[in-house]
Amino acid sequence: MSSFNNRGRRTLAWILSLAMLLSALGAVPFVALADDQAGLDPALQESLRAPLQDEGRVFQMVIATPADNVTFLLPTSSALNGVDVRKPYDWSVDWGDGATETVSGSSAKGGGIEHTYAVAGYYDVTINSNGTTEAWLAAFGFYTGYEGSNSLENKSLVIGVLGVLTPEMTRTADQLGGVGLAPDYEWAYTFYECVNLLNAPLFVSWEDVSSVGRFFAERLFYGCSGLYMVPNTFSLPQDIESVGDNFALQMFCGCSSLISFPEGFNLPPKIVSLKDCFATEMFYNCTSLVGLPDSFSLPAGASEVGGSYAAGMFRACTSLTRLPEGFNFPQSLVIVGDLFAYNMFASCSSLTSLPTGFQLPQDISGAADYFAAWMLADCPSLDSLPPSFNFPQNLHSVGSNFAVCFLYASGSDTFQINDKLCFPSSVGEASANAWYKSLQLSDHAPLQNRLAASLIASCPTPPSKQETFGQMFRDIDYIAVNWGGKGLPAPPTGEAGSGDWNGDGVVTMDEVILALQATISNTGLDQAFIDVFDMDFDGMISMADVIIALRLTLV
């Protein structure tokens, strides 16, 4: 557009060129380029990483209008300090098509400043503060699904952010000087459901921030399914020690094009006080995310956390293969809330292992509902648990569904439960539903649950609940429960070559089916299983062995 300044033109060229490439590869949704924009020069990428002049007083973004006479509403619906607190603004807006205007007012749900673009194209929208309002960007943000500026159609027009976000844009002079509380909702919802947004803005000077309010980064990029790039300088404030509710709740939820983060990106490592939903679903459904920086971890110093601490944190990250070697829960924890690690890695279908030292907090004495329920469910590529990984052993009480479906439908064809995993031995009658299908592995996992049997034997379910408890494991092969709680010997087996797997003296159709299944996937079988079903003693299980076993059922 003829009205673009040089930086806007170069930045737009870079964004559009990358967008065309990614769109061609099917990586991100994108509106087709107008013919007269398709030849823009994609060079000078590195020069665009420099911050804008007069940073902290200028905010820019690129929008794409797919047709003539499309109206865009510059949003004035920030959640800062709560949805019902109106924030004043006094801005000069350059709409990028030659039109400029000065606007002032206060934010409102779904509010926006309207401008109609006569011709389809790409426009560099620039907001300048007029200097009369502190925390001048506090009124900006694509808050929720209300009508007006927050309609999905309006949000989809935003494809790039050229400006920076600084504390001066969201904080008053007193707050910058440490007087009064930091604002709530500071980054929250700013780019909520901007589905065609390609890049995150530069976040500058946040390393100097020592305190934040509640809901700091809640849903910051929620639903930004086209977001593929996070600047090298992007990180959460690293020196804060206390956070309120929903600190990073769903911060990148649904960012399905995001592949990685810059090396410096991390949760604040110094946090010792935190409330509910700290990292709940932070990366949920980031289906292209393959890994995180080597330094990334949960903060190590907290002794107490609220509910849903890391619930669903990596849920459905289907491309995630590994975590940083140092990633771990705070081992200093003594109190946890509901849903502590609920669904944390559920449906991470490419995850092969967890860090060597990864461990649930061991010093807690009580765990509320759904503590580790579904934590590693539906992870079919998982080939092992860390060598010392274990449930907390000092528990005296657990809530409903404590570890329900913990490993349900998980495990590769070489998966092995480690020899440390053991259900805690001091929980009371409330544990009756705690372990339902917790060790029911995937169909790909080897036919071995002997170790699982010994673990279950350690569970001190009271006599009044034993029958119910046993039924919960009826779908797991080779489980026999010994209610003495002193360990369980390996389940009995028949003699080598007998086809009598359970050692009851009779070959049944169930055992024939086991032998047949073994011929289809003849890997990951333990030697005892092979010995029983190798009925012709050739060292393997074949159809010949199945036929012999079948004949024995007729005797």
Secondary structure, DSSP 8 states (H G I E B T S, - for coil): -TT--HHHHHHHHHHHHHHHHHHHTTSS------GGGTT-----TGGGGS--TTTTSEEEEEEEESSTTEEEEEE----TT-TT---EEEEEEE-SSS-EEEEEEE--TT-EEEEEESS-EEEEEEEEE-SSSSSGGGG----SS-SGGGSHHHHTTEEEE-SEE-HHHHS-HHHHTT-S---TTSSTTTTTT-TT--B--EE-SGGG-----TTTTTTTTTT-TT--B--TT----SS--B--TTSSTTTTTT-TT-----TT----TT--B--S-SSTTTTTT-TT-----TT----S--SB--TTSSTTTTTT-TT-----TT----TT--B--TTSSTTTTTT-TT-----TT----SS-SEE-TTSSTTTTTT-TT--B--TT----SS-SEE-TTTTTTTTTT---TT-B--SS----S---GGGGGTTTTTT---TTS-S--HHHHHHHHT----GGGHHHHHHTTTTSTT----TTSS---------TTS--TT-SS---HHHHHHHHHHHHS-SS--HHHHHHH-TT-SSS--HHHHHHHHHHHT-
